[in-house]
Amino acid sequence: MSAVVVQVQSLRYTPAGIPAVNLVLEHESQVVEMDTPRQVKLQLRAIAFGAQAEVLSRQGLDTACEFHGFMTNARNGKGVVFHIQDFSKT
């Protein structure tokens, strides 16, 4: 998923000592739905662990990246969270 980092929280550590960081990503694109162009824009909560978290915690805001990972339910059951497994600057 291509997205821009719009919010980064401070780096923290899990009880097992693994670095973790919470972020908010913003995706914007254009798709065709029923032969009509449609602008898509959304913000998505995300989390990264380990080395990815350490790098992303130092990442500047508004940095465009290509993110790879998976989505799952948030721990509190409200909404979804994108778990970042890999990323590269675009």
MMTF fields as JSON, N, C-alpha, C and O atoms, coordinates in Angstrom:
{
  "mmtfVersion": "1.0.0",
  "mmtfProducer": "UNKNOWN",
  "numBonds": 359,
  "numAtoms": 360,
  "numGroups": 90,
  "numChains": 1,
  "numModels": 1,
  "chainsPerModel": [1],
  "groupsPerChain": [90],
  "chainIdList": ["A"],
  "bondAtomList": [4, 2, 8, 6, 12, 10, 16, 14, 20, 18, 24, 22, 28, 26, 32, 30, 36, 34, 40, 38, 44, 42, 48, 46, 52, 50, 56, 54, 60, 58, 64, 62, 68, 66, 72, 70, 76, 74, 80, 78, 84, 82, 88, 86, 92, 90, 96, 94, 100, 98, 104, 102, 108, 106, 112, 110, 116, 114, 120, 118, 124, 122, 128, 126, 132, 130, 136, 134, 140, 138, 144, 142, 148, 146, 152, 150, 156, 154, 160, 158, 164, 162, 168, 166, 172, 170, 176, 174, 180, 178, 184, 182, 188, 186, 192, 190, 196, 194, 200, 198, 204, 202, 208, 206, 212, 210, 216, 214, 220, 218, 224, 222, 228, 226, 232, 230, 236, 234, 240, 238, 244, 242, 248, 246, 252, 250, 256, 254, 260, 258, 264, 262, 268, 266, 272, 270, 276, 274, 280, 278, 284, 282, 288, 286, 292, 290, 296, 294, 300, 298, 304, 302, 308, 306, 312, 310, 316, 314, 320, 318, 324, 322, 328, 326, 332, 330, 336, 334, 340, 338, 344, 342, 348, 346, 352, 350, 356, 354],
  "bondOrderList": [1, 1, 1, 1, 1, 1, 1, 1, 1, 1, 1, 1, 1, 1, 1, 1, 1, 1, 1, 1, 1, 1, 1, 1, 1, 1, 1, 1, 1, 1, 1, 1, 1, 1, 1, 1, 1, 1, 1, 1, 1, 1, 1, 1, 1, 1, 1, 1, 1, 1, 1, 1, 1, 1, 1, 1, 1, 1, 1, 1, 1, 1, 1, 1, 1, 1, 1, 1, 1, 1, 1, 1, 1, 1, 1, 1, 1, 1, 1, 1, 1, 1, 1, 1, 1, 1, 1, 1, 1],
  "groupList": [{"groupName": "MET", "atomNameList": ["N", "CA", "C", "O"], "elementList": ["N", "C", "C", "O"], "formalChargeList": [0, 0, 0, 0], "bondAtomList": [1, 0, 2, 1, 3, 2], "bondOrderList": [1, 1, 2], "singleLetterCode": "M", "chemCompType": "L-PEPTIDE LINKING"}, {"groupName": "SER", "atomNameList": ["N", "CA", "C", "O"], "elementList": ["N", "C", "C", "O"], "formalChargeList": [0, 0, 0, 0], "bondAtomList": [1, 0, 2, 1, 3, 2], "bondOrderList": [1, 1, 2], "singleLetterCode": "S", "chemCompType": "L-PEPTIDE LINKING"}, {"groupName": "ALA", "atomNameList": ["N", "CA", "C", "O"], "elementList": ["N", "C", "C", "O"], "formalChargeList": [0, 0, 0, 0], "bondAtomList": [1, 0, 2, 1, 3, 2], "bondOrderList": [1, 1, 2], "singleLetterCode": "A", "chemCompType": "L-PEPTIDE LINKING"}, {"groupName": "VAL", "atomNameList": ["N", "CA", "C", "O"], "elementList": ["N", "C", "C", "O"], "formalChargeList": [0, 0, 0, 0], "bondAtomList": [1, 0, 2, 1, 3, 2], "bondOrderList": [1, 1, 2], "singleLetterCode": "V", "chemCompType": "L-PEPTIDE LINKING"}, {"groupName": "GLN", "atomNameList": ["N", "CA", "C", "O"], "elementList": ["N", "C", "C", "O"], "formalChargeList": [0, 0, 0, 0], "bondAtomList": [1, 0, 2, 1, 3, 2], "bondOrderList": [1, 1, 2], "singleLetterCode": "Q", "chemCompType": "L-PEPTIDE LINKING"}, {"groupName": "LEU", "atomNameList": ["N", "CA", "C", "O"], "elementList": ["N", "C", "C", "O"], "formalChargeList": [0, 0, 0, 0], "bondAtomList": [1, 0, 2, 1, 3, 2], "bondOrderList": [1, 1, 2], "singleLetterCode": "L", "chemCompType": "L-PEPTIDE LINKING"}, {"groupName": "ARG", "atomNameList": ["N", "CA", "C", "O"], "elementList": ["N", "C", "C", "O"], "formalChargeList": [0, 0, 0, 0], "bondAtomList": [1, 0, 2, 1, 3, 2], "bondOrderList": [1, 1, 2], "singleLetterCode": "R", "chemCompType": "L-PEPTIDE LINKING"}, {"groupName": "TYR", "atomNameList": ["N", "CA", "C", "O"], "elementList": ["N", "C", "C", "O"], "formalChargeList": [0, 0, 0, 0], "bondAtomList": [1, 0, 2, 1, 3, 2], "bondOrderList": [1, 1, 2], "singleLetterCode": "Y", "chemCompType": "L-PEPTIDE LINKING"}, {"groupName": "THR", "atomNameList": ["N", "CA", "C", "O"], "elementList": ["N", "C", "C", "O"], "formalChargeList": [0, 0, 0, 0], "bondAtomList": [1, 0, 2, 1, 3, 2], "bondOrderList": [1, 1, 2], "singleLetterCode": "T", "chemCompType": "L-PEPTIDE LINKING"}, {"groupName": "PRO", "atomNameList": ["N", "CA", "C", "O"], "elementList": ["N", "C", "C", "O"], "formalChargeList": [0, 0, 0, 0], "bondAtomList": [1, 0, 2, 1, 3, 2], "bondOrderList": [1, 1, 2], "singleLetterCode": "P", "chemCompType": "L-PEPTIDE LINKING"}, {"groupName": "GLY", "atomNameList": ["N", "CA", "C", "O"], "elementList": ["N", "C", "C", "O"], "formalChargeList": [0, 0, 0, 0], "bondAtomList": [1, 0, 2, 1, 3, 2], "bondOrderList": [1, 1, 2], "singleLetterCode": "G", "chemCompType": "PEPTIDE LINKING"}, {"groupName": "ILE", "atomNameList": ["N", "CA", "C", "O"], "elementList": ["N", "C", "C", "O"], "formalChargeList": [0, 0, 0, 0], "bondAtomList": [1, 0, 2, 1, 3, 2], "bondOrderList": [1, 1, 2], "singleLetterCode": "I", "chemCompType": "L-PEPTIDE LINKING"}, {"groupName": "ASN", "atomNameList": ["N", "CA", "C", "O"], "elementList": ["N", "C", "C", "O"], "formalChargeList": [0, 0, 0, 0], "bondAtomList": [1, 0, 2, 1, 3, 2], "bondOrderList": [1, 1, 2], "singleLetterCode": "N", "chemCompType": "L-PEPTIDE LINKING"}, {"groupName": "GLU", "atomNameList": ["N", "CA", "C", "O"], "elementList": ["N", "C", "C", "O"], "formalChargeList": [0, 0, 0, 0], "bondAtomList": [1, 0, 2, 1, 3, 2], "bondOrderList": [1, 1, 2], "singleLetterCode": "E", "chemCompType": "L-PEPTIDE LINKING"}, {"groupName": "HIS", "atomNameList": ["N", "CA", "C", "O"], "elementList": ["N", "C", "C", "O"], "formalChargeList": [0, 0, 0, 0], "bondAtomList": [1, 0, 2, 1, 3, 2], "bondOrderList": [1, 1, 2], "singleLetterCode": "H", "chemCompType": "L-PEPTIDE LINKING"}, {"groupName": "ASP", "atomNameList": ["N", "CA", "C", "O"], "elementList": ["N", "C", "C", "O"], "formalChargeList": [0, 0, 0, 0], "bondAtomList": [1, 0, 2, 1, 3, 2], "bondOrderList": [1, 1, 2], "singleLetterCode": "D", "chemCompType": "L-PEPTIDE LINKING"}, {"groupName": "LYS", "atomNameList": ["N", "CA", "C", "O"], "elementList": ["N", "C", "C", "O"], "formalChargeList": [0, 0, 0, 0], "bondAtomList": [1, 0, 2, 1, 3, 2], "bondOrderList": [1, 1, 2], "singleLetterCode": "K", "chemCompType": "L-PEPTIDE LINKING"}, {"groupName": "PHE", "atomNameList": ["N", "CA", "C", "O"], "elementList": ["N", "C", "C", "O"], "formalChargeList": [0, 0, 0, 0], "bondAtomList": [1, 0, 2, 1, 3, 2], "bondOrderList": [1, 1, 2], "singleLetterCode": "F", "chemCompType": "L-PEPTIDE LINKING"}, {"groupName": "CYS", "atomNameList": ["N", "CA", "C", "O"], "elementList": ["N", "C", "C", "O"], "formalChargeList": [0, 0, 0, 0], "bondAtomList": [1, 0, 2, 1, 3, 2], "bondOrderList": [1, 1, 2], "singleLetterCode": "C", "chemCompType": "L-PEPTIDE LINKING"}],
  "groupTypeList": [0, 1, 2, 3, 3, 3, 4, 3, 4, 1, 5, 6, 7, 8, 9, 2, 10, 11, 9, 2, 3, 12, 5, 3, 5, 13, 14, 13, 1, 4, 3, 3, 13, 0, 15, 8, 9, 6, 4, 3, 16, 5, 4, 5, 6, 2, 11, 2, 17, 10, 2, 4, 2, 13, 3, 5, 1, 6, 4, 10, 5, 15, 8, 2, 18, 13, 17, 14, 10, 17, 0, 8, 12, 2, 6, 12, 10, 16, 10, 3, 3, 17, 14, 11, 4, 15, 17, 1, 16, 8],
  "groupIdList": [1, 2, 3, 4, 5, 6, 7, 8, 9, 10, 11, 12, 13, 14, 15, 16, 17, 18, 19, 20, 21, 22, 23, 24, 25, 26, 27, 28, 29, 30, 31, 32, 33, 34, 35, 36, 37, 38, 39, 40, 41, 42, 43, 44, 45, 46, 47, 48, 49, 50, 51, 52, 53, 54, 55, 56, 57, 58, 59, 60, 61, 62, 63, 64, 65, 66, 67, 68, 69, 70, 71, 72, 73, 74, 75, 76, 77, 78, 79, 80, 81, 82, 83, 84, 85, 86, 87, 88, 89, 90],
  "secStructList": [7, 3, 3, 3, 3, 3, 3, 3, 7, 7, 7, 3, 3, 7, 6, 6, 1, 7, 3, 3, 3, 3, 3, 3, 3, 3, 3, 3, 3, 3, 3, 3, 3, 6, 6, 3, 3, 3, 3, 3, 3, 3, 3, 3, 3, 3, 3, 3, 3, 2, 2, 2, 2, 2, 2, 2, 2, 6, 7, 7, 6, 6, 7, 3, 3, 3, 3, 3, 3, 3, 3, 3, 3, 7, 6, 6, 1, 1, 1, 3, 3, 3, 3, 3, 3, 3, 3, 3, 3, 7],
  "xCoordList": [0.841, 0.0, 0.892, 1.819, 0.616, 1.341, 0.628, -0.599, 1.413, 0.827, 1.876, 3.072, 1.401, 2.247, 2.1, 0.994, 3.197, 3.17, 2.69, 3.35, 1.548, 1.023, 1.105, 0.92, 1.383, 1.526, 2.408, 2.228, 3.359, 4.239, 4.312, 4.661, 3.992, 4.125, 5.556, 6.339, 5.88, 7.218, 7.469, 6.562, 8.72, 9.114, 8.916, 9.274, 8.347, 8.123, 8.631, 9.059, 8.58, 9.029, 7.942, 7.313, 7.725, 6.76, 7.331, 8.52, 6.514, 7.049, 8.18, 9.01, 8.215, 9.293, 10.534, 11.522, 10.48, 11.63, 11.728, 12.78, 10.657, 10.659, 10.244, 9.226, 11.016, 10.626, 9.296, 9.04, 8.458, 7.165, 6.859, 7.246, 6.161, 5.746, 4.371, 4.104, 3.511, 2.187, 2.246, 2.873, 1.587, 1.577, 0.173, -0.721, 0.001, -1.186, -0.685, 0.16, -1.221, -0.863, -2.029, -3.19, -1.714, -2.762, -2.523, -1.462, -3.517, -3.454, -4.363, -5.464, -3.882, -4.695, -4.428, -3.277, -5.503, -5.35, -6.634, -7.627, -6.58, -7.763, -8.029, -7.121, -9.274, -9.68, -10.889, -11.526, -11.194, -12.373, -13.398, -13.131, -14.572, -15.678, -16.883, -17.36, -17.369, -18.512, -18.256, -19.111, -17.059, -16.646, -16.545, -16.531, -16.476, -16.364, -15.141, -14.98, -14.265, -13.107, -13.556, -14.496, -12.871, -13.228, -11.954, -10.999, -11.944, -10.833, -10.992, -12.061, -9.928, -9.937, -8.934, -7.776, -9.373, -8.486, -8.91, -10.077, -7.944, -8.275, -7.07, -5.923, -7.349, -6.308, -6.474, -7.589, -5.335, -5.338, -4.341, -3.186, -4.794, -3.867, -2.94, -3.359, -1.68, -0.689, 0.25, 0.354, 0.935, 1.92, 3.076, 2.883, 4.269, 5.451, 6.245, 6.23, 6.939, 7.742, 9.186, 9.463, 10.094, 11.486, 12.218, 12.022, 13.074, 13.889, 13.028, 13.382, 11.889, 10.982, 10.486, 10.389, 10.174, 9.695, 10.781, 10.502, 12.009, 13.109, 13.322, 13.529, 13.27, 13.454, 12.264, 12.454, 11.048, 9.857, 9.71, 9.147, 10.201, 10.091, 10.939, 10.685, 11.939, 12.789, 12.367, 12.947, 11.366, 10.891, 10.19, 9.42, 10.456, 9.767, 8.326, 7.974, 7.508, 6.113, 6.054, 6.983, 4.964, 4.724, 5.721, 5.947, 6.314, 7.219, 6.404, 5.698, 6.508, 5.781, 6.54, 7.747, 5.821, 6.431, 5.494, 4.296, 6.061, 5.294, 5.357, 6.437, 4.21, 4.137, 3.609, 2.735, 4.152, 3.685, 3.384, 4.128, 2.301, 1.925, 0.549, 0.132, -0.155, -1.496, -2.358, -1.854, -3.677, -4.626, -5.288, -5.534, -5.57, -6.269, -7.125, -6.982, -8.013, -8.826, -7.936, -6.927, -8.323, -7.616, -7.845, -8.843, -6.917, -7.018, -8.308, -8.86, -8.787, -10.025, -11.269, -12.39, -11.068, -12.192, -12.808, -13.803, -12.243, -12.796, -11.891, -10.83, -12.32, -11.566, -10.504, -10.453, -9.651, -8.581, -7.233, -7.152, -6.181, -4.81, -3.992, -4.071, -3.207, -2.321, -0.982, -0.331, -0.559, 0.727, 1.779, 1.727, 2.72, 3.757, 4.837, 5.424, 5.088, 6.143, 7.37, 8.482, 7.163, 8.265, 7.812, 6.616, 8.768, 8.43, 9.652, 10.785, 9.406, 10.487, 9.989, 8.806, 10.889, 10.543, 10.288, 10.952, 9.31, 9.004, 9.43, 9.256],
  "yCoordList": [-1.164, 0.0, 1.234, 1.335, 2.156, 3.416, 4.357, 4.455, 5.043, 5.933, 6.924, 6.766, 7.937, 8.956, 8.833, 8.636, 8.947, 8.924, 10.302, 11.309, 10.351, 11.634, 11.785, 12.881, 10.679, 10.745, 9.587, 8.447, 9.893, 8.869, 9.081, 10.172, 8.066, 8.159, 7.812, 7.334, 8.049, 7.747, 6.241, 5.437, 5.887, 4.484, 3.948, 4.603, 2.761, 2.123, 0.688, 0.248, -0.02, -1.41, -2.28, -1.902, -3.442, -4.394, -4.985, -4.814, -5.681, -6.333, -7.318, -7.602, -7.835, -8.755, -8.005, -8.627, -6.659, -5.857, -5.582, -5.157, -5.814, -5.59, -4.149, -3.692, -3.416, -2.051, -2.055, -2.935, -1.057, -0.926, 0.549, 1.383, 0.864, 2.246, 2.24, 1.444, 3.135, 3.323, 4.512, 5.529, 4.371, 5.419, 5.609, 4.795, 6.698, 6.89, 7.122, 7.984, 6.336, 6.443, 7.045, 6.84, 7.792, 8.349, 7.884, 8.123, 7.224, 6.705, 7.553, 7.93, 7.844, 8.594, 8.032, 7.889, 7.713, 7.177, 7.403, 7.912, 7.009, 7.09, 5.698, 5.031, 5.274, 3.975, 4.174, 5.228, 3.17, 3.213, 2.254, 1.069, 2.796, 1.983, 2.206, 3.332, 1.144, 1.209, 2.24, 3.07, 2.165, 3.034, 4.509, 5.373, 4.798, 6.181, 6.326, 5.568, 7.307, 7.527, 7.958, 8.738, 7.437, 7.767, 8.052, 7.278, 9.162, 9.506, 8.743, 8.753, 8.088, 7.352, 8.013, 8.216, 8.343, 8.93, 8.394, 8.487, 7.828, 7.314, 7.384, 7.367, 7.462, 7.365, 6.028, 5.561, 5.417, 4.071, 3.988, 4.393, 3.459, 3.236, 2.09, 1.113, 2.215, 1.191, 0.987, 1.833, -0.162, -0.47, -1.223, -1.987, -0.991, -1.714, -2.179, -1.538, -3.299, -3.873, -4.063, -4.084, -4.201, -4.532, -3.423, -2.239, -3.832, -2.876, -1.895, -0.724, -2.377, -1.481, -0.361, 0.79, -0.697, 0.313, 1.34, 2.536, 0.88, 1.8, 2.796, 3.984, 2.315, 3.199, 4.153, 5.356, 3.628, 4.463, 5.504, 6.572, 5.215, 6.188, 7.431, 8.494, 7.298, 8.434, 9.059, 10.053, 8.481, 8.929, 10.28, 10.5, 11.167, 12.457, 12.313, 11.373, 13.241, 13.237, 13.577, 14.166, 13.202, 13.426, 12.695, 13.101, 11.625, 10.796, 9.745, 8.945, 9.751, 8.781, 7.46, 7.43, 6.368, 5.035, 4.018, 4.256, 2.888, 1.721, 0.741, 0.269, 0.434, -0.416, -1.798, -1.938, -2.809, -4.186, -4.736, -4.49, -5.475, -6.044, -6.662, -7.181, -6.601, -7.186, -6.368, -5.633, -6.508, -5.813, -6.811, -7.963, -6.335, -7.155, -6.251, -5.029, -6.845, -6.067, -5.421, -5.991, -4.235, -3.592, -4.405, -5.115, -4.294, -5.082, -4.79, -5.675, -3.548, -3.194, -3.521, -3.269, -4.087, -4.486, -3.35, -3.557, -2.16, -1.002, -0.636, -0.039, -0.997, -0.664, -1.694, -2.784, -1.306, -2.193, -1.505, -0.281, -2.311, -1.814, -2.515, -3.733, -1.741, -2.28, -2.586, -1.681, -3.847, -4.258, -4.184, -4.945, -3.278, -3.068, -4.135, -4.276, -4.88, -5.898, -5.454, -5.913, -4.557, -4.044, -2.741, -2.52, -1.881, -0.645, -0.126, -0.487, 0.726, 1.416, 2.81, 3.006, 3.757, 5.119, 5.141, 4.444, 5.957, 6.074, 7.419, 7.704],
  "zCoordList": [0.0, 0.0, 0.0, 0.803, -0.884, -0.865, 0.101, 0.101, 0.92, 1.922, 2.407, 2.159, 3.097, 3.706, 5.219, 5.721, 5.939, 7.398, 7.873, 7.615, 8.562, 9.033, 10.555, 11.085, 11.252, 12.709, 13.171, 12.743, 14.045, 14.607, 16.11, 16.562, 16.887, 18.334, 18.734, 17.914, 19.96, 20.463, 20.448, 20.66, 20.192, 20.226, 21.638, 22.617, 21.733, 23.034, 22.928, 21.861, 24.021, 24.04, 24.647, 25.635, 24.053, 24.584, 25.867, 26.137, 26.673, 27.872, 27.556, 28.419, 26.333, 25.935, 25.443, 25.052, 25.464, 25.062, 23.573, 23.096, 22.831, 21.381, 21.096, 21.618, 20.272, 19.917, 19.154, 18.332, 19.442, 18.772, 18.586, 19.405, 17.501, 17.264, 16.602, 15.702, 17.062, 16.483, 15.535, 15.831, 14.399, 13.391, 12.836, 13.066, 12.102, 11.283, 9.868, 9.625, 8.935, 7.53, 6.764, 7.121, 5.705, 4.848, 3.42, 2.842, 2.867, 1.494, 0.624, 1.026, -0.578, -1.536, -2.924, -3.336, -3.643, -4.995, -5.775, -5.255, -7.036, -7.877, -8.441, -8.936, -8.358, -8.893, -9.802, -9.78, -10.587, -11.44, -10.86, -10.659, -10.598, -10.072, -10.971, -11.112, -11.57, -12.491, -13.596, -13.902, -14.182, -15.293, -14.917, -15.793, -13.631, -13.173, -12.28, -11.323, -12.587, -11.713, -10.312, -10.155, -9.317, -7.933, -7.149, -7.202, -6.426, -5.549, -4.239, -3.628, -3.819, -2.566, -1.628, -1.994, -0.433, 0.562, 1.921, 2.301, 2.653, 3.975, 4.89, 4.442, 6.171, 7.192, 7.882, 8.115, 8.206, 8.755, 9.901, 9.763, 11.033, 12.146, 11.779, 11.158, 12.167, 11.842, 13.019, 13.907, 13.007, 14.036, 13.381, 12.436, 13.9, 13.426, 14.632, 15.684, 14.474, 15.547, 15.079, 13.88, 16.034, 15.737, 15.003, 15.276, 14.057, 13.308, 12.514, 12.375, 11.989, 11.256, 12.159, 11.733, 13.406, 14.365, 14.655, 14.734, 14.813, 15.108, 13.972, 14.216, 12.735, 11.582, 11.448, 11.267, 11.535, 11.372, 12.478, 12.24, 13.672, 14.769, 14.494, 15.06, 13.632, 13.26, 11.938, 11.5, 11.311, 10.003, 10.133, 11.068, 9.204, 9.203, 8.753, 8.041, 9.169, 8.729, 7.247, 6.694, 6.622, 5.192, 4.3, 3.16, 4.808, 4.018, 3.274, 3.888, 1.945, 1.128, 1.105, 0.863, 1.358, 1.387, 0.769, 0.62, 0.416, -0.003, 1.166, 1.521, 1.763, 2.948, 2.578, 1.722, 3.235, 3.075, 4.46, 5.409, 4.571, 5.86, 5.795, 4.76, 6.913, 6.984, 7.923, 8.772, 7.757, 8.627, 9.557, 9.2, 10.755, 11.742, 12.61, 12.571, 13.388, 14.312, 15.37, 15.784, 15.795, 16.893, 18.164, 18.287, 19.1, 20.344, 21.105, 21.759, 21.02, 21.723, 20.905, 21.345, 19.705, 18.873, 18.079, 17.385, 18.164, 17.461, 16.283, 16.465, 15.091, 13.898, 13.564, 14.133, 12.612, 12.163, 12.339, 12.441, 12.372, 12.463, 11.388, 11.232, 10.651, 9.632, 10.281, 10.802, 10.261, 10.825, 9.723, 8.758, 9.867, 8.863, 9.034, 10.106, 7.962, 7.986, 7.202, 7.463, 6.239, 5.435, 4.79, 4.601, 4.454, 3.754, 3.028, 3.347, 2.044, 1.337, 0.971, 0.696, 0.97, 0.571, -0.925, -1.692, -1.332, -2.768, -3.29, -4.474]
}
